[in-house]
Amino acid sequence: MSKKVIISGGGTGGHIYPAIAIANALQKNDPDLEVLFVGALGKMEMEKVPRAGYEIVGLPIAGIQRKLSLDNLLLPFKLINSLSKAKAIIADFKPDAAVGVGGFASGPLLMMASLAGIPTLIQEQNSYAGITNKFLAKKAKKICVAYPGMESFFPKDKIVILGNPVRSDIVDVSARNKEALIEFGLNGAAKTLFVMGGSLGARSINESINAGLERLLEAGYQVLWQTGKSYIDTAKQTIAALGTDKVKAFDFIYTMDLAYAVANVVISRAGALSVSELCLAAKPSILVPYPAASEDHQTKNALTLVEQDAALMIKDSETGEKLVTEALALLQDIGRQENLKANIRKLARPNAADDIAAEVLKLIK
């Protein structure tokens, strides 16, 4: 009889892609193992998970809105409904273990799994624990983290430091540079700045790049630009007005391995997934932490690298005046690039997904 695992969570790519990496590692270890995902209805996991080849069921759960909202009044009803649906999913699927990767969808599912006596594991990607994972930690059998010092959030005896699971194709991307140039229609003779604001885009980064494109082009560089859906039209209008083929803009890039392969320097938010991928790809990076992230955890993620001279950091509020200038300086400084690459490579954990999958399988045994 095949083993069964439920993986729950989502909301952003930073939760979804680690979850998919864990699922892939589980099935690599045991091809007969069945995986079911549970996410939040209307969130991006409902699209991204099926694209990765897995079945997903949605719960009607939602997060708390920071401003006064009618949605907040509906939260108790959504929570009760989600707990009831989670209980039914567990009764129907009969999992041997449940994994939570953060995001509010994992709360009801792991809570009901614990009540049903199913062993649970949570994976915390950030250097500052999310509210859902902090709540679930008491009942969890194992807590996999990416950063040291997480004892202030979780019981010490449950913690294992394994890093963040990322897609295996991120490792050693340098050999795929030619393929990447063809994929994005870029010129192998010019250096490339890869700009990404996370799976949902980043307004401050987008606006700074938009304003500074001419400077980058005049200096002889080309730009690969992931804008997010809300900014893609603006980006394309600017590119058309400049009449250039040296800037390639996409609302979302699925072939991230090739994006890293073509990049000489990367500008990125400091979400846990992005940071972990940059470590594996060993790319010189300028991190712009998202200031509204809970407990300012992206700044903490970024500082972990900055303190080891493994990345540069610019505050979100300073992007307009500094971002393109810093990017140009780094693109021109080969020595600095090599130093950042050497230091960020030391922080990579290429086996994180396999190690976490092994912990899940231990719970089942």
N, C-alpha and C positions, 0 to 999 in steps of 0.2 A: 504493500500500500504506500503510495507516494506521500511525501511530507508536504505540508501546506503552510504558507506564511502570508500574513497580511502586512502590507506596508502602508502606513497612513501619514498624511501631511501634505503640505503644498502651500500655494499662495503666490510664491515667486520661484524663479528658476533656481535660486539658492537652496530651496528645499527639494524641488522636484528632481533635479539632476543627480544629487547624491542618492536619492531614493532609487532612481533607475540604475545607478551604478551598483548599489547593493543587490538589487534584484538580478542584474546580469551576473554578478559574482556568485550568488546563490545557485543560479541555474548552471553556471560553468562547473561548479563543484558537484552538483547533482541535477543532471538534465531532466529528471522526472519530477523534480520539485515544482509544485504549483505556487504561483504568486498572484495575489489579488491586491490591487491598490484601492485605497479609499481616500477620496479627496473632498473638496468643498465645491458644491454646485456653482457654476458660473465662473470658477477660477481657472487659471491657465493649465493646471494639471489635467483638467478634463479633455484638453486638446493634446498636450504634450505626451502624456503617458500612452494613450492608444497609438500615437505616432511611433513610439518606441517598441510597440508590439505587445503591450500588456493590457489586460482588462482593468477598468476602473469603475467604481461605484461612487456616486456623489452624495454627500450629506448636506442638508439645508443649513449648515452652521455658518456663522459670520463673526467677524471680529468686532470689537467695541470701537465705535466712531469717536474720535477725540472731541469733535464738536457736537453740540446738541442736535440730535437727529431722531426721527421717528423710528429709524432702524434699531436704535438702542432699546426702545420700548418693546420691540418684537424679539429681542435676544432671548429672554427666558423661554419663549415658545419655540424658537428655533433650536435652542439647546435641548429641551425636552424631546422634541421631534427627532433630533439627531441622535440622542442617546437611545431612543426606542429603535431607530433604524439601524444603529450600530449593533445593538443586541441581536436584531434579526439577521444581519449580515453574518455575525459570528456563529449564530445557531445554524445557519444554512451552509456556510463555507467550512466550518469546523477546523480552524487553523491550529497548528501545533505551536506557533509562536506569533507574536505581533510586534512590529517594529514601528516606532514613531520617529519622524525626522524633523518635527517642529512644524509650526503653522497650526492654526486653530482646528483644522480637520482632525488632527491626531488626538486631540483631547478626548472627545466622546468615544472614539474607537478604542483607545488604549485603556480608558477608564472601565469600559464594559468588558474588555478582554481580561483585565485584572480581576474583576468581580467574578468572571467565569472560570477563574483558576488557570488561565492561559499565561505562560511566561512572557514577559514583555521586555523589550530592549529599546532604549531611546538613544538617538544620535544627535549630539549638539554640535553644530558647525562653528559657532562663534566663540569668541573669547569672553563674551558676556551672555549668560544663559537666558533663553527666551522664557516668557511667562508660562507657556504651555508645558515646556519640558521641566521647569522648576516644580510645577504642580504634580506632574506625573512621576517625578523621581522617587517619591516615597514608596510607590508600589512596584517600580521597575526592578527587574532582577539584575540588569547590567546597564551601565551608562557609558557610551563611547563618546569621547571628546577629542577635539583637535588641538587644544592648547593646554599647557600646564596651568596650575593654580585654580582649577575649577572646584576645589573642595569648599569654597565659600558658597557654592550653589547646590552642590550635590553631596550625598553621603560618600565619604572617602573610600570605603570598602567596596563600593560598586563601580568605581571609575576605572576605565582603561583609556590611555592616551594612544589613539591609533591614527589620528589625522582625519582629513575629510575625503570621502570617496568621490573620485571624479572619473570621467570617461577615460578608459584605458588608451584611447587614441591620442590623448594629449601628450603622452610620454614620447620624448625624442621626436619632436615635430620638425626639427631642422632639416632632416633628410627629405622632407616633402615640399621644399620651397618651390621647385619647378611646377609641380602639380598645382600648388596654391596660386601661383602667378597666372596660370591658365584659367583656373576656377573663377578668379575675380577680375580677369582681364587687366592685370597690372604689368608694369614694365620692370623687368629684372635688373635694369641698369640704375634704377632709382631706389632710394631707401623709402620704407613705408612706415607711416604712423598709423597704428590701429587704435581706433577710438570706440570704446563701448561703455554704455551707461547702465549695464545690467539688462535683464530680460525685458524691463518695462521702459527703458530709456532713462535719460537724465537731463532735465531742462538746462541746468547751469552749464553742464559740459557741452551740450548741443549748441547753446547760444554762443559760448566762447569760441568753439570751433568754427561755427558759421561766420562769426565776425573776423576770425583770423585765417580763413582759408587762403586768401590772397598772399599773405605773408609766407605761409607754408609752401605754396606753389612757386613763389618767386625765389625761395631758397632752394628749389629743385627737388622737393619731396613730393610723394604721393600719399593719399589718405584713403584708408579703408574705414568706413564709418557706419557703425550700427547705431541707429537713431532711436529705435522704439517706434511704435505705430503713430504716436501723436505728433512726431516731428518730421517724418519722412517727406511729406509734401514740401515743407519749408526748405529742407536740405536740397531736394531736387531742383527747386526753383533757383536757389543760389548757384548750384552747379551749372544749370542751364545758362544763367546770366553771365557766368564766368567763361562759358564756352570751353570747358576743360574735360578731358577724358582721364585726368589723373586723380579724380576723386570718385570713389565708388561707394554709394550710400545704400544701405538696406535697413528695412525696419527691424528685421531679425535675421541672424545668421545661424543656420543649423550646423554648418560645417566649421565649428569652432577650432577644430584641430588645424584646418588649413588657414584659418585667420591668424592663429598664432604662428604658423609656419612662415607666413609671408611678412610678419611684423618685425621691424627693427626696434621700435619703441611702442609701448602700449600705454594708453590713458584709460583708466578704469575706475569704477566705483570700488569700494573695499568690502563688498559682501564676502562671506566666508568661501563660497564656491569660487568666485573670481580669484581671490587670493591664493587658494589651493591650486587652481589651474595655472596661475602665473608662476608659482613655485615649480611645478612640474615642467612647464614649458621653458622655464628659466629665461624669462623676458625682462629687460630693463623697463621699469614701470613707474608711472606717476599716478598715485592713488588719490582720488577725491572722495572722501567718505560722505555718505548721504547723511545730512545733519538731523533728519527726522527719524532715523532708525532708532528702534527702542533702546533706551539706556545708552544711546550714542555708541552702540557696539561696533559700528563700522570704523569709527576713529580708533577704537581699541585694537581692532584687527590690523589696521594700517600701521599703528605705532609698533606693533609686534615686529613688523618688517623694518620700519624706519630705524628702530633702535639697534638693529643688526646690520645697518647699512645695506639693506637688501631691496629697498624701494625708496622713492621720494613721495612726499605728501603735500598736497595743497588743500587748504580749507575751501569748502564749497563757496563761501562768501567772497573768496579771493580769486575765483577762476577767471573772471572777466579781465582782471589786470595781469594775472600771472601765468595762466595755463599755457597759452600758445608760446609765450616767451620761454618758459621752462622747457616745453617740448622741443623747441628749436635748439636750445642750449644742449639738451641731452642728445638729440639726434646728431649734433656736431661733435660731441665729445666721446670718441670711441673708447678711450681709457675708462671713463666713468661707466659706460655701458658694460664693459667687460667686468668691472668690479662688482656692479650690481648683479650681473648674471651669475658670477661665481658665488656670491653670498646668498642669493635667493634659491639657488639650486640646492644648497645645504639644508634648506627647510622643507624640501619636498618629501612626501610620503607616498611613493608610487603604489604601495601594496595595501593602502587603507581599505579599499572596498573588499578585497579578499579577506583581510584581517577581521573586518566587521562581520562579514558573512560567516566566518569561522565561529565567532562569538554567538551568532544566532543559532547555528547548528549545534553548538554546545548546549544551549538552552533546551533544544528539542531532545537531545540524548539524555 
